[in-house]
């Protein structure tokens, strides 16, 4: 069994009443980030060294138990020994350590290890010296049998510092962090509120760096999240709040179309998609940070289909076809329905093509429909778009057919 030892003892520099582990990053305490990492590493027991049980620790206990782990608060290092058996593994994370989860999982997942940094680099960053050449990187995974050595030490010793030295004497494998992780802020020790404020924008940037930003609307959503995300999360704004705002904006857009203001309605639907993309990106940041459950994708897909339905409805309301005498009812719905189905079909046929990602950008689609509704012959524009997408589909089908028709052994064009 794996046991995690976290700490909530050290005061923030210059703030004796504030604890380092409770400094917020992205609206959650560093201790909560560490709990997510411990659960991801398979720790079935979470032990927190703290002077007293507080409301923050009660909330942490609920999160730990929701993750299937048992939770303990101890006030002295010697109380750790009964909670760790000799055959267990003990994960120790220093107070204030903030690490990118994928890096920590890769470095700590296998076997006993002490993570280190060069002493000349680590000491200015707040890491603790091990020997003349190395400093501890704030994280280690040790055999449980080493915990017994705490009984021979004075009670006022910090268990993390003590076990760092015990592990060094026991010749536990040391693994040096790549220097790039420190340079990029992927691994850092937060010591005060100023460092926490500086870390938040980097934390958002690192978690959104891998987002698939392949269209103008997605780029704008990512840029807004990187700019405003730290402030939103720091203020406690969760992704579902933004998603609710996107839903309200979409309903307002549909209401505008109902009253005949289809141009503004399309624009509001486009903005609703943009806000929804921002909410999805913030939700991804929380999932990748191990702060939230990984679900939500089916609801996101449903929201996208509902938004497309609203676009189709506004297109039908905007169409001038129903005003023509003798036209069957419902014919105005056919062009927009065909248009949006083609957008989805082509994107699925060629998901890796750069240009097909633009087809899924409803911010672009909403802007184009808004301009067409106000300045251009709307029904004609819809038909041009449908025919253009059909031609694109035929070109894609022909290109795929030429690849399949190439004889074996010959280069395919």
C-alpha positions in Angstrom: 0.0 0.0 0.0 1.1 3.5 -0.7 0.9 6.2 2.0 1.2 9.9 1.3 2.7 12.3 3.9 1.7 16.0 3.3 2.4 18.9 5.6 0.6 22.0 6.8 3.1 23.4 9.3 5.2 26.1 7.6 4.1 29.7 7.7 4.3 32.0 4.7 7.3 34.2 4.6 6.4 37.4 6.4 2.9 36.1 7.3 3.0 34.2 10.5 -0.8 33.5 10.5 -0.9 32.1 7.0 0.3 28.6 6.1 2.3 27.8 2.9 0.3 24.8 2.0 -2.9 26.8 1.8 -1.7 29.3 -0.7 -4.1 29.2 -3.7 -3.1 28.3 -7.2 -6.0 28.3 -9.7 -8.5 28.8 -6.9 -7.4 25.6 -5.0 -4.8 25.3 -2.2 -1.4 23.8 -3.0 -2.3 21.1 -0.5 -5.3 20.2 -2.6 -3.1 20.0 -5.7 -0.8 17.6 -3.8 -3.7 15.5 -2.7 -4.7 15.0 -6.3 -1.2 13.9 -7.2 -1.1 11.5 -4.2 -4.4 9.9 -5.3 -3.2 9.6 -8.9 -0.1 7.8 -7.6 -2.3 5.2 -5.9 -2.0 6.4 -2.3 -4.6 4.6 -0.2 -3.9 6.6 3.0 -3.3 10.3 3.2 -1.5 11.6 6.3 -1.2 15.4 6.9 1.2 16.8 9.5 -0.6 19.8 11.1 -0.9 21.4 14.5 -4.7 21.2 14.6 -7.7 20.1 12.6 -9.1 23.1 10.6 -11.9 23.6 8.2 -9.5 23.4 5.3 -8.4 20.0 6.5 -12.0 18.8 6.8 -12.6 19.8 3.2 -9.4 18.0 2.2 -10.6 14.9 4.1 -13.8 14.9 2.1 -11.9 15.1 -1.1 -9.5 12.3 0.0 -12.4 10.0 1.0 -14.2 10.8 -2.2 -11.1 9.5 -4.0 -11.2 6.3 -2.0 -8.4 7.0 0.5 -8.3 7.1 4.3 -7.3 10.4 5.9 -5.3 11.1 9.0 -4.1 14.3 10.7 -1.1 13.9 13.0 0.7 16.6 15.1 4.1 14.9 15.6 6.4 12.9 13.4 6.4 9.9 15.7 2.7 9.4 15.1 3.5 8.5 11.5 5.1 5.1 12.4 1.9 3.3 13.3 0.3 4.4 10.0 3.1 3.0 7.7 3.9 -0.7 7.6 7.4 -1.9 6.6 6.1 -3.3 3.3 4.4 0.0 2.4 5.7 2.8 0.3 5.7 6.4 1.6 5.2 9.3 -0.7 6.5 12.6 0.8 5.7 16.0 -0.8 7.2 19.1 0.7 4.9 21.9 1.8 4.5 24.4 -1.0 5.6 22.0 -3.8 3.7 22.6 -7.0 4.5 20.2 -9.9 3.0 19.5 -13.2 1.2 16.2 -12.6 2.4 14.4 -15.7 6.0 15.1 -14.7 5.5 14.0 -11.1 3.7 10.8 -12.2 6.5 9.9 -14.6 9.3 10.5 -12.1 7.7 9.0 -9.0 5.6 6.1 -10.3 8.4 3.5 -10.3 10.1 2.3 -7.1 11.8 4.1 -4.2 13.4 7.3 -5.4 14.6 10.7 -4.1 14.2 13.5 -6.6 17.1 16.0 -6.5 18.3 19.2 -8.1 21.8 20.6 -8.2 22.6 22.4 -5.0 23.6 25.7 -6.7 20.2 25.7 -8.4 18.0 24.3 -5.7 19.0 26.4 -2.6 18.0 29.8 -4.1 14.7 28.2 -5.0 14.0 27.1 -1.4 14.9 23.4 -1.8 16.8 21.7 1.1 20.4 20.6 0.8 21.2 16.9 0.9 25.0 17.0 0.5 27.6 19.1 -1.1 26.3 18.5 -4.6 22.6 17.9 -4.3 19.4 19.3 -2.9 16.1 17.5 -2.4 13.5 18.4 -5.1 10.7 18.3 -2.6 9.4 14.8 -3.5 10.4 11.3 -2.7 9.0 7.8 -2.6 10.6 5.7 0.2 10.3 2.1 1.5 8.0 2.1 4.6 10.6 0.5 6.7 12.6 3.7 6.8 9.9 5.4 8.9 11.0 3.4 11.9 14.1 5.6 12.1 11.9 8.6 13.1 11.6 7.0 16.6 15.3 7.6 17.3 15.1 11.3 16.5 14.0 14.3 18.7 10.2 15.0 18.4 10.7 18.5 17.0 12.3 17.2 13.8 10.5 17.8 10.6 9.7 14.3 9.3 10.3 15.3 5.6 13.8 16.6 6.4 14.6 13.7 8.7 13.5 11.1 6.1 15.4 12.9 3.4 18.6 12.3 5.4 17.5 8.7 6.3 17.0 8.0 2.7 20.4 9.4 1.8 22.1 7.2 4.4 20.0 4.2 3.2 21.3 4.9 -0.4 17.9 5.2 -1.9 18.2 5.9 -5.6 18.5 9.6 -6.4 17.1 11.0 -9.7 17.9 14.5 -10.8 15.2 16.7 -12.2 15.8 17.9 -15.8 16.8 21.5 -15.7 14.2 22.5 -18.2 11.4 21.6 -15.7 12.7 24.3 -13.3 13.3 26.8 -16.1 9.8 26.4 -17.5 8.1 26.5 -14.0 6.9 22.9 -14.3 8.4 22.2 -10.9 8.6 24.9 -8.2 8.4 25.5 -4.5 5.9 28.3 -3.5 7.0 30.1 -0.4 4.9 33.3 -0.2 1.8 34.9 -1.8 3.9 36.9 -4.3 5.4 33.6 -5.7 1.9 32.1 -5.8 0.6 35.1 -7.9 3.5 34.7 -10.3 3.0 31.0 -10.6 -0.7 31.1 -11.6 -0.3 32.5 -15.1 2.5 30.0 -15.8 0.3 27.2 -14.4 -2.5 28.1 -16.8 -0.1 28.5 -19.7 1.4 25.1 -19.1 -1.9 23.4 -18.8 -3.3 25.0 -22.0 -0.1 24.5 -24.1 -1.3 21.2 -25.5 -4.8 22.5 -26.4 -5.7 21.9 -30.0 -5.9 25.6 -31.1 -6.4 25.2 -34.8 -9.1 27.8 -35.7 -9.6 31.5 -35.0 -12.4 31.0 -32.5 -10.4 28.3 -30.6 -7.3 30.6 -30.6 -9.4 33.5 -29.2 -10.9 31.2 -26.5 -7.4 30.0 -25.5 -6.0 33.5 -25.4 -8.9 34.7 -23.2 -8.4 31.8 -20.8 -4.7 32.4 -20.5 -5.3 36.1 -19.9 -8.3 35.9 -17.5 -8.2 32.3 -16.3 -6.0 33.0 -13.2 -8.3 35.8 -12.1 -11.4 33.7 -12.7 -10.2 30.7 -10.9 -8.6 32.7 -8.1 -12.0 34.3 -7.5 -13.6 30.9 -7.3 -15.3 30.9 -10.7 -15.6 27.3 -11.7 -16.0 26.1 -15.3 -19.7 25.2 -14.9 -20.4 28.9 -14.1 -19.0 29.9 -17.5 -20.9 27.1 -19.1 -24.1 28.4 -17.5 -23.3 31.8 -18.9 -22.8 30.4 -22.4 -26.2 28.7 -22.1 -27.9 31.9 -21.1 -26.3 33.8 -23.9 -27.4 31.1 -26.4 -31.0 31.4 -25.2 -30.8 35.2 -25.5 -29.6 34.7 -29.1 -32.5 32.4 -29.9 -34.9 34.9 -28.3 -33.4 37.7 -30.5 -34.0 35.5 -33.6 -37.6 34.8 -32.5 -38.3 38.6 -32.4 -36.8 39.0 -35.9 -33.3 40.2 -34.9 -31.5 37.3 -36.5 -28.2 39.2 -37.1 -27.7 39.9 -33.4 -29.0 36.4 -32.6 -26.3 34.8 -34.8 -23.6 37.0 -33.1 -24.8 36.0 -29.6 -24.7 32.3 -30.6 -21.2 32.8 -31.8 -20.2 34.4 -28.5 -22.0 31.6 -26.6 -19.8 29.0 -28.4 -16.7 31.1 -27.6 -17.6 31.2 -23.9 -18.4 27.5 -23.9 -15.0 26.8 -25.4 -13.4 28.8 -22.6 -15.4 26.8 -20.0 -14.3 23.5 -21.6 -10.7 24.7 -21.5 -10.9 25.7 -17.9 -12.5 22.3 -17.1 -9.6 20.6 -18.9 -7.1 22.6 -16.8 -8.8 21.3 -13.6 -8.9 17.7 -14.9 -5.2 17.8 -16.0 -4.4 19.3 -12.6 -6.1 16.3 -10.9 -8.5 18.7 -9.2 -11.8 17.5 -10.8 -13.5 14.4 -12.2 -12.6 13.6 -15.8 -16.2 13.4 -17.0 -18.2 16.0 -18.8 -17.4 15.1 -22.5 -20.9 13.7 -23.3 -22.5 16.9 -21.9 -20.1 19.0 -24.0 -21.0 17.0 -27.1 -24.7 17.5 -26.3 -24.2 21.2 -25.9 -22.5 21.5 -29.3 -25.5 19.7 -31.0 -28.0 21.9 -29.2 -26.1 25.0 -30.3 -26.1 23.8 -33.9 -29.9 23.2 -33.6 -30.2 26.9 -32.5 -28.2 28.0 -35.5 -30.4 25.9 -37.8 -33.5 27.4 -36.2 -32.4 31.0 -36.6 -31.4 30.3 -40.3 -35.0 28.9 -40.9 -36.5 32.0 -39.2 -34.3 34.3 -41.2 -35.1 32.7 -44.6 -37.4 34.5 -47.0 -38.6 31.2 -48.6 -41.8 30.9 -46.4 -42.9 34.3 -47.9 -43.1 32.7 -51.4 -46.6 31.6 -52.2 -47.0 27.8 -52.7 -43.8 26.8 -51.1 -44.3 23.7 -48.8 -44.0 24.2 -45.1 -40.6 23.3 -43.7 -38.6 23.8 -46.8 -36.7 26.7 -45.2 -35.2 24.3 -42.7 -33.5 22.1 -45.4 -30.6 24.3 -46.5 -29.3 25.2 -42.9 -29.8 21.5 -41.8 -27.8 20.3 -44.8 -25.1 23.0 -44.1 -24.5 22.0 -40.5 -24.6 18.3 -41.2 -22.0 18.8 -44.0 -19.8 20.8 -41.6 -19.8 17.9 -39.1 -19.4 15.2 -41.9 -16.4 16.8 -43.5 -14.7 17.3 -40.2 -15.2 13.6 -39.3 -13.9 12.5 -42.7 -10.7 14.4 -42.4 -10.1 15.1 -38.7 -6.4 15.8 -39.0 -6.7 18.4 -41.8 -6.0 21.9 -40.6 -8.8 23.4 -42.8 -11.4 21.0 -41.5 -10.9 22.4 -38.0 -12.2 25.7 -39.2 -15.4 23.9 -40.1 -16.0 23.1 -36.5 -15.5 26.8 -35.4 -19.0 28.1 -34.6 -17.5 31.5 -33.8 -16.6 31.8 -37.5 -19.9 30.3 -38.6 -21.9 32.6 -36.4 -20.0 35.7 -37.5 -20.5 34.8 -41.2 -24.2 34.1 -40.7 -24.6 37.4 -38.8 -22.9 39.4 -41.6 -24.9 37.5 -44.3 -28.2 38.2 -42.4 -27.6 41.9 -42.3 -25.7 42.7 -45.5 -26.1 39.9 -48.0 -28.9 37.8 -49.6 -29.1 35.3 -46.9 -30.8 32.4 -48.7 -28.3 32.7 -51.6 -25.3 32.6 -49.2 -26.6 29.4 -47.6 -26.9 27.7 -50.9 -23.4 28.8 -52.0 -22.0 27.4 -48.7 -23.8 24.1 -49.1 -22.6 23.7 -52.7 -19.0 24.7 -51.7 -18.9 22.1 -49.0 -20.3 19.4 -51.3 -17.5 20.2 -53.9 -15.0 20.0 -51.1 -16.4 16.6 -50.1 -16.1 15.4 -53.6 -12.5 16.6 -53.8 -11.7 14.8 -50.6 -13.4 11.6 -51.8 -11.5 11.7 -55.1 -8.2 12.2 -53.3 -9.0 9.2 -51.0 -10.0 7.1 -54.0 -6.7 7.8 -55.8 -4.8 6.7 -52.7 -6.7 3.4 -52.6 -6.3 2.8 -56.3 -2.5 2.9 -56.3 -1.1 -0.6 -57.1 0.9 -2.3 -54.3 4.6 -1.4 -54.3 4.1 1.9 -56.2 4.3 5.3 -54.5 0.9 6.8 -53.7 0.2 10.4 -54.8 
